[in-house]
Amino acid sequence: MRYLTGFLFTAMTAVAQLSNATLSGVISDPAAAAIPAAELSAKHTATNRLFKATADASGRYTFLTLPTGEYEIAVQARGFKSAQRSSTYRESIRKPQAGT
């Protein structure tokens, strides 16, 4: 199976008054080719609430109005091994680093 790389976390913004955030990025393979139709899920660990998104033809995805907090994020695409990451999002603009 091929691996997904660069699969998450290109932008995360939050509005302090609303305590919500937007997470967006691009799903790509090791050769940096976009992976369209990849299915993503983001589980808010404090509430177990599950959010879903699908990558477009360019591999881009967006999660809108996520509550800030800790998430378990997973991605699946046909022909690729599934990938998962955990990350915490606070009320600020940041680009999470791998393993955060």
Long-range contacts (C-beta under 8 A, 24 or more apart in sequence): 1-79, 1-80, 1-81, 2-29, 2-30, 2-79, 2-80, 2-81, 3-29, 3-30, 3-80, 3-81, 3-83, 4-28, 4-29, 4-35, 4-38, 4-75, 4-77, 4-80, 4-81, 4-83, 5-29, 5-30, 6-32, 7-38, 7-75, 7-83, 7-85, 8-40, 8-73, 8-75, 8-83, 8-85, 8-87, 8-96, 9-85, 9-87, 9-95, 9-96, 10-95, 11-95, 12-89, 12-93, 12-94, 12-95, 12-96, 13-93, 14-68, 14-89, 14-90, 14-91, 14-92, 14-93, 15-91, 16-91, 19-67, 19-68, 19-91, 20-65, 20-66, 20-67, 20-68, 21-65, 21-66, 21-67, 21-68, 21-89, 21-91, 22-62, 22-63, 22-64, 22-65, 22-66, 23-62, 23-63, 23-66, 23-73, 23-89, 24-60, 24-61, 24-62, 24-63, 25-60, 25-61, 26-55, 26-58, 26-59, 26-60, 26-61, 27-55, 27-59, 27-61, 27-75, 27-77, 28-59, 29-80, 34-58, 34-59, 34-60, 35-59, 35-77, 35-80, 37-77, 37-78, 38-75, 38-76, 38-77, 38-80, 39-75, 39-76, 39-77, 40-73, 40-74, 40-75, 41-73, 41-74, 41-75, 42-66, 42-71, 42-72, 42-73, 43-71, 43-72, 43-73, 43-74, 44-69, 44-70, 44-71, 45-69, 45-70, 45-71, 45-72, 45-86, 46-70
